[in-house]
């Protein structure tokens, strides 16, 4: 496949970081870091050699379905703007950087001109330096003010790890500038005794949106001198602010802009993003400001070899006797072991916390059999660790003590992992943007690199490894966020009023939906209008109304019985499925059993154990239509988009044997139901369509259920989501439509835009769904096509051939043109979200939430034979409000009094 067929900007996602020395034993002609070379690069095996060793024979070689070669690229230089202070340029030259890449110079010039700008270039293309140069120059100017603090800058990162990494980088770069540049991290790990110094003296504060929302903005009088001098706001990895999480962050930034205006400042926003479609439009939605785009990546890049890897079929049988493949978890552990034995520095990205732990343990055991000294050079890295554990792992990674790492997306974003030779991606990460971001972690210092995508036993993964054009011929996705979602907007209006009474002039800042919400907030007794302003009326903290990462309440503390030792935390929304009584819990390679889950106290008590099984929760789901905002004919049936209410309850859990995935038993659970009001797309079929498709009443439920599972599995190809962000329900006769109906809904209160995207792309989405089912080599259905890893019904009933015939008939009536997405439809019952945990009043910023949200819950089984990634979602970034089902649970039969069985993935 030709290089120019790669998605727009995808080849840019793999260039070396201009913030680090390029490491070639023979310097490239374009290498502007004179004298900075390394002698070990030439001895490293090439990516092709590494892959050949991994393939190792016809059996393993057959697992590679496709390879893509991205050749190296030279860079294009420019000169820094003349306004940059000479001291800053001298500090940069001291790090071996003689000239900027062209895109770095452009970003700096826009920043100096007072224009907000987004730089959307590839991983390691030097985005950090692009915004740091104008920021450092401004801080030096400000240091000459009488109080030494005439200019400040705020840096926002989606994760604590990235903020800590950037702090190290800034201190190193700004070292020659002395005390004129005073960077400091301000997050939930910052000791209380240091916080006052940061507020009063730091002029470059690195934090995260959570801390800005809960700690800084509510306490803005204590930050007045900082906000009054605020010149720049840096938003790193801004493409991660999507869905409901991104919508929350957009409103937090509007609150920041409002307070800055009150203190007399108007900061310029500098945004950095991985390669994304329409980055300027996404940045405008995020900040509410005009934003200039710089997306032409001028940095050089070493070669990248990208391999698609499909595990083989085994002789084992899964649910309903379906054939199963060797798990992606086992394949990834094998690959990480082989890479470590070759001395290849590598990271394996895993979707779930438990998966990262499991791969680390398996790799260590296999290495110990070969060389005990190597076992200690592999570890796991994930969210939920205590701060000191995270920092120790980061230090070991930077020092080179660790040779291999099994990591969740906690390590995906921007953290400088220099010198990696290979990246193994265990399962498609949900979006092409995230795929290229993870692949770009390798080759950061200019040498050739290898990236391997290991397919899970899942419809989307199977489709992708056999249709590489879907990865390499398509552009990366646009960032989806909706700041006007009333479930998001309402609590931030309350928080803004608590910070400073809201006036009529403020309303336009928060968006067009604000005017309609204010009377509702008044009627609810949350705001009161006095004279010309709205005031917060409650004694509790208004900021606690919105948990911007959707934690659904206080995180559940995992405590070891007997010792009382805190092992870590689990988000409240994931507790029902991950730390229920009897659940298996993994922490740093050790296995525990949950003895008690106290939801009121937010504590799960565990004890050390080594059971020969893992656990997976089962649940039930029911869905009702609240309003239909858009409806179009689809043959004789209808395609609809609107608001729904989903009721979910975890009712039991299965115990599965570790090696084979064999079900050992099922135990009942007594947990309260949770409800979710959200947005959904649904389609109906008529009796005539069923007759044409030869769907009899006996197979109707199985055909609908199979089509639902596969369509959920394929939607991430068309929307910026993954399977765990969405859910679904299929009903042979739904009481609201009075027809056979399949629903796919957003797993977020008020919706996240995923179902709306499904409505807009329904023809292509359902066509890909049909192809994925029809092309699967199995006879009656398997995890690669219609079985779901999170089905509450135990994947019963399912009918593969019926689903193919049903979708074929449905597609005959598909509209000729793309659908116009619905507009203006408000989510059901807009209003403030339920107060979701958070801090006790007056306790500023004790936040440990700033971990990336794409990793899934740590306490569910990694893939076992017969399941396809059995990890229910930890609440994804932006699950707002309280009492909602876990996003994307594929649940059991519904409970509404409707004719016929109801099956679901939600």
C-alpha positions, 0 to 999 in steps of 0.5 A: 500500500502506497505511503500517500494512501495513509490517513491525512496526517497519520504519517506525521504522527510518528516523527521524532520529538524536537525537544530531545536529541535526535539519536543517529550514529551517522547524523542526518543531513537535516539534523539540526542538533549538531554534535548530539549523536548516540552510538548504540543506534546502529547496533539495534535491529531493524524493525523488519528484523524484529518482526521476522524474529517475532513471527518466527516460523510459518505458524506465527507468520500466518498471524500477520495479515498486513504490513505497512511501511512508512518511510523516513522523512526529512524535516524543514527548518525555519527561524524563530520570530525576532520577538523571542528573547535572546535568553530563551534562544540561548537556552534552546541552543544549549539543548542542541536545538539550532533551528525550529521546524517550520510549524514550531516557528509558525505557532510561536509567531501566532502566539506572539501576535496574540492569536489563539492557535492549535498545533495539530502535528504528529506524535513527537513533532516538537509541539511542546517546544512550539508553545514553550518558546513564546511562553518562556519569553513572556515569563521573562518579560513579566519577571521584570515587573516590580513584583516579579510576576508581571506575566503568568501561564497556565498549563492543562494536561489530561493526566497527572503523568503528562503534567509531571513529565512536562514539569521535568521538561520545562525545568530542564529547558528553563534551567539557564534562565534561573528563578525568572521562570518558576514552574510548579505542579498543582494537582491532587498530589501537591503537598498542602504546604507547597500550595500557598507558594504555588499560588503566590510565586509560581509563574508557570503552573501545571495542572489538570482540568479537574483541579482547575474545576474543583480547586482553582476556580472556586478559590479564585480570590486566592489566585487573584495575582496569578489570574490578573497576570495570566498571559497564556493558557496551554491546553496539551493533548486537546484531542482527548477532550471529547464526548461529555468529558470534553464538553465539561472541560469546554465549560470549565474554560469558559468559567476561567475566561470569565474570571480572567476578564473580571481580573483584567486579563485576556489570555491567549490559548495555545492548544496542542493536539495529535493529528486530527480532522478539523483541529481548529473547529474542535479547538473553537468548540473547546475554548469558545474563541477563534483559533488558528490552525497549524497542521503542516508537520515539518519535523523529520521521522524515522521509518515505521513498520506497522503490522496487523496481527490476528491470533489463530483459532484454537481447538477450544469452544466458547459460549454456544460452542463457538470457535474462539481465537487465542486471546489478544492478551496472551498474544500480547504477553508473548510478544512483550516477552519476545521483545524483552528477550531481544533487548528491544525497548517496548510498551504494550498498550492495553485497554483495561487496567486488569489487562495491563496487570495480567500481561505484566504478570504473564510476561514476568513469569515467562521471562523468569523461566529464561533469565530471572534478571529480566523479570524485574525489568517489566512492569505494569502502568495504569491509573488507580495506583497511589501517587508514589507508585506512579512516580516510581514507575515513571522514574524507572522508565526514564532511567532505562531500568524498565525494558518493557511496560504493559500500560493503559492509556495512562502512558499514551498521552505525551509522556516522553518515553525516549528510545522505544523500539516497538509498540504492541497495541492489544486491541484496536484502541477505539479511534484511528487518532488514538491508534496513531498516538500509541504507535507514535510512542515508538521511534521517538528519537529518530530510529526505525520503529515497529508497531503491531496491532493485535486483534481482539476476538471482536467484530471491529478488530477482525474487520480491521485486520482484514480491511487495512484500508479502513485504517490506512486509507481514511483520515483520523476522526473529528473531535466530538463534543457538545458544550450545550448539553444541558446535563453538562451546562447546568452544573457549570452555570451553578459553579460560575454563579458561586464563583461570581454572580452571573449577569445577563452579559455573562450568558452569551459566554456559556452558549445559546442554551443558557437562556433556556436553562436559567429559569429551570435552575431558578425553579429548582432552587439552585440559583436566585435572581437578585437585582441584575444577577443570579446567585448560588443559593446553597451552602454546599460547593457548587463545583461538586455538582459536576464530576467532569470525568463522570465518576458517578460519585466518590471513588470507591476505595479498595482496602485490604482487610486485616491490614487496612492498607489502601490498595487503590481506587475504582470509580463509583460508576464501575464499582457495581461491575468490578468490585462487587462481592465475590469479584476478583481484583488484581493489583500490581500482580497480586490477586484479591477477592472482594469480600464486601462492597459498601456503596454508602461508605464507598469502600470495597474490602478485599483479601489476598487470594489466588482463585483459579478463576476470574469473574465477569458481571451480568446485568439487565437493561430496559429502555423506553423512548422519551422523545423522538427528535428525528425520524426518516423512512428506511424502506418500510421501517423507520430510522429514529434519533431521540431521547431515551431512558435506560434502566440497568441492574447488575444481577449476577456474576460468572466465574470463568476458569483462567486458562480456558474461559470455561464457566464454573458457575454463576452467583446472584447479586443484590445491587440497586438499579441505576437509570440513565437518560441519554440519546439513542438511535434506533431502527424498526422493521416491519412484518413485510421486511421480516417476510422478505428476509425469511425471518420467522418468529423463532429466529427473530430475537436472535437475528435482532440481537446479533445485528445489535451486537455487531452494530455496536462493535462497528460503530467506533469506526464511524464515531469517536468512541469505542464499544464501551462508550455505547450500549444497545437493546434489541426487542422483538416487539417494543411497547413504544414502537410496536415493532421489532426494534434495535436501539444503540445509545450513548452511555452518558447522561444527556448523550455524547454525540455518538448516537447522533453520529450513528444516525448520520452515517447509518447507511455506511455503518450498517453496511459495514456491520453486515459485511463484518458478520457475513465475512466471518469464517465461523458457522453460527457466530463467534466473538469475531462477529456477533458474540459480545464480551459484555452481553448480560444475556450470555449471548443468547439468543443469537442467529448469525444467518438471520442477522445477515438476511435482516441487514441485507433487507434493511439496506435495500431500503437505505436512503440514497444520500447521507442523512442530515444530522438532527439539530436542536433536540434537547436531551430529556429533562435537562437540568443539573446533574446529581451532585457527584461525590467530590470534595467536602466543602472547603477542601480544595483540590484533593483530586486524584481523578486526573488519569486518562479515561480510555482505560477500562476497569481494573477488576474484570477479566482480561480476555479469556478464551471465549470472551473478547475483552471482558472488561466493563468500562470504567466510566469514560471521560465525561460520564456526568451526573449520578445513578447512570448505568456503566457506559456500554454494558451489554446487559441482560434481558430487559424488565419492562412489561413488553411482549417478547424477550428483550436482549441488550448490550448496554 
